[in-house]
C-alpha cells in the first residue's frame, strides 16, 4: 500500500497519533494489539516495567525526595568513560542548570547524599526531564542525569 494510503496509527494507551513506529506498550497493553506514543512510553510504560522488575508500584511523577534510606550511587560516567565518580553519592542535582544541560554534585559521604523513599524514586529522579530544555537536538527527551550510570542503594535503618 502506498505511504499516503497507510492508516494513521494511534497510541493504544492515550489515543494520540503516533510519530513514527511508536513503542511496545507491554506490560500495560499487549504488543500485538498496538503501539504506544513516546509520551506514554516515558511516563507510563517504562515506570510500569521498572515497577514490575522491582515488585513495587511506581511513585507519582515527579518523584519525591525525602529523609528515606535510599540514595543514588554513580557506577561510571557514560559520556566519556571517566570512572572517577564510581561509588560516589548524588549530593545535589539541577536538571535546568546551564540552559538544560544539568548540573550534579557528588560526594563520597553517604550522610550528605540526597535521600529517597525507595529504589523506584531513585530511578524516576534519575530519568527526570529538564524543563529549561525538554528535548535534545535529536528530538528525544532531555534527561541530563542519565549521562551517568547509577544504581539505587538502601543505606539501611
PyMOL commands that set and color helices and strands:
alter all, ss='L'
color gray80, all
select helices_A, chain A and resi 3-5+31-33+38-54+97-100+110-112+119-126+144-147
alter helices_A, ss='H'
color red, helices_A
select strands_A, chain A and resi 23-24+35-36+65-77+89-94+103-107+116+148-154
alter strands_A, ss='S'
color yellow, strands_A
deselect
rebuild
show_as cartoon
